[in-house]
Amino acid sequence: MERTSSGSSIISDASFEPRHNYTFTRCDAEAAHRVEMHFKSLPPHDQHAMQLRNLIRYLIKNPFPVEDEVLHKILKLADSVFFGGVLFGRVRWEWSNPSQPRFETELIGTTALREAAQGGYETLIVLSEPILKHPDYDRRLLLSAFLHELVHCYLFIQCGFTARSHGGHTDGFHAIVGIIDKWAGSGYLRLCEMKANLNHFLNDRGRVIDVKLGTLRGHRHDGCNQSPGPQGEYLETAGFNPGWV
């Protein structure tokens, strides 16, 4: 069983694949439609949308490490701009633990969920610290991975475990990341790519190293992986506070 740095454990069950059913298809479509309608209802100069855009641009232009508090702020702003407050109190995120080798070579992010004490579902995002904090990659990789996982959180909260259909990359998921990607600048964060080609996110330092080595990395990592088990096998976390966001 894998654990994050805080002791949170993730129960994986890659074999679980819910069968297609009309109820989920409708829920998936309705969840995506709610994002579309909420985003369209924002005023032209929505304060939170402007803050989120400016924060993203600022992070990409500045080389210093991203502090955890900044990602917390992005979560709250993205929730306001795209998800209509659905994520509030139901999303927690952490960096991966060194004891989790998948996050060094295979995954840049994953989202797990469980039933929440207050009803519905709550989610836990785990981000790859070795990859997303690596000095060879610019901030777009971290921002892309984080926003990608927030979309999974939204659909899990709205539709439950069945949102793992198609590896979590449902029609609704594609519709939502398309909205965010277009808002950010089509192709800028590459949210619509389900697997992250790390070459696209190399910064100047990474490109110089590649040239000196005379090689092309060609690294492709899973953009995300859904790790919760089927209903009845919930994410067990040490010290998980359901009301924290």
N, C-alpha and C positions, 0 to 999 in steps of 0.2 A: 504494500500500500504506500503510495507516494504522499509526502507531506510538504507543505509550504514552510517558509521560515518561521511562521508564527505557530506552527503545529497543526494547521488545518490539513485534513486528510481528504484525498480525492479518490472516490471509488470509481474505477473504470469498468466499462462493459462495452467494448467495441462491437460485440455481436448483436447488441440490441438495435433493432431497426423497426419502428412501428409500421404496421401495414397502412397503406393508403386508405383514408376514409374521408367521407364528405364533410363530416363535422370539423376535422382539422383543416381541410382545404378552405372551408368557409372562414374559420377562425384566422387562419394565416392571411387570407385576402383582406378580411376586415381590419386586422391589426395594421397591415401595410396602408390601407386606405385611411385609417385614423392618423397615421404619421403624415400622409400627404395632405389631408385636410387641415391638420393642426399647423403644419408648416406654411401652407397657403394663407392661413388666417393671420399670420404675424404681420404687424404693421411694417411699412417699407423700411423704416429705420429702427427696427426692434433693438432695444438696448442689449439684451443678452446675445443676440445674433452678432451684433457688432463687436461685443466683448470677446466672443468665441473666435471670430475671424481674426481679430487683432492679436489675440493670444497665440493662435496657431502661427501666424506670420512672425511674431516676435520670437517664438521658440525656435523656428526654423532658421532664423537669421543669426541667432546668438549661440556661441559654441559651448557655453557652460552647461554642466549637467542639469537635467530636469529634476527638480525636487518633487517629492511625493505630493506635497500640497498643491502643486500645479496640476497634477493629474486629477486630484480630487475636485479642483475647480472646473476642469474640463468636463468631468462627469456631470456636475451640477448644471453647467451651462448647456451642454448637449441635451440633457434631460429636459430643460426648459424649451430649447429651440426646436428639437425634433420629436421628443417622446411625450410631451405634455405632462410631465411630472410623474409618469408611470414608474420610473426607476427609483424614486425617492424612498429611502428606507429599505430597499430590497436588493441593493447591489453593494458588494464589497470587492475590493481588488487587492492583490498581493503580488510581490515578486516571487519567482520560483526559488526553490531551495537547492543548494549544491548537490543534495542527494537525489535530485531528479534529473537523471542524464538525458531524458527525452528533450528537455528544454535547452540542452547544449547543442544538439545535433538535429533535432526533428521538429520541435514545436516553437513557435514564437508566442503563442497564446492559446488558452483554453478556457472554457466556461463550464462550470458545474452548477447544479441547482438542487434544491430540496424544498419540501413543503415548509411554509413559514408558520410560525406559531400564531401569527395574527391572521392566518388564512391566506390562500393563494401560494405563491412561490417566492423564494429569494435565491439570489445567485452569487457565485464567487468566481471572479476572473483571476487567473494566474498568468502572469506575463513572464516571458523568458528574460531573466536578468543578464545572462551571458551574451545573448544576441542583441537585445534591444538597448543595452548600455555599452555595446562594443564601439570603440572610437572610430571604426572604419565606416560606420553608417550614420547618415544624417537623421534628423529628428522626424522626418516624414515616416520612417519605418515604425517608430514608436507610436506616433499619432494614428497612423493607419491601423496598426494592430489593436490599439485601445478602442478606437471608434468601431472597428469591426466587431470586437467582443461585446460592446455595448448594444449593438443591434441584436446579437444573440440573446443578451440579457432581456431586452424588451420582448422578444418573441417568446422566450421561456416564461416570463412573467404573465404574458397575455394568454398563451396557449398551452403551457405546461410541458410535460415530458414529450408529448407528441411533436413538439417543434424540433425534435432531433431528426425528423424525417429528412432523407437525402443528406445526411451528415450535418444537418442544421442549415444548409444552404437551399432553402425553399424558395418558391416564387416570391413570397412575401419578403424574404431576406434580400433577394436581388433587387426588388423594387425599392426597398428602404435605402440600401447602400447606394443605389443609383441616385436617389434624391440628395443624399449627403455628398456624394462625389461631385455631382453637378454644382452644388452650392460651393464646394471648396475650390472648384476649378477642374473641369473634366480631366481625369487622368493624373491629377496632381498628387493625390494621396493613394491612387490606385486601389481604392476600396473595392472595386468591382472584380478584382482578381482574387480568386479563392485560394490560390497558393502564391506565396510571396517570393518573387525572384529577387534575391538580395542584391544582384547587380544593379537593379534600378534605383537602389537607395544608397549606393556608395557615395561617400563624400570625397573631397579632394584628397585627403590623406589615404583613403582606401584605393583610389584610382592610381595614385603614385606608387603604392606598394604593388599593385597589380602589374603596372608597367615595368617596375624593376624586376619583378619575378618572371616577367615575360609570359604570364598565364592569364587565362580568363577563369574566373571563379565558377560561373555558371551554377551557383548554389540556388536551389529552390527548396523552400521550407513550407510545410503545411501552414497556411495562414491561421488556421485554428483547428482545434479538435474537440469534439464534444465528449466530455468525460463522465457525466453522471450515469448511474445505472438506471434500469427500468423502474417503474413505479414500485415502491416497496423497498428499494435500495437507495437510500438517500445519502446525500453528502453529509458526512459527519465531520464537524469541525470543533477544535478545541478553542473555547473562548469566542465563538461566533456570536456576535450581538445582532439579533435580527433587526433592531431598529436603527442600526448605524448606516450612514451613507456618506 
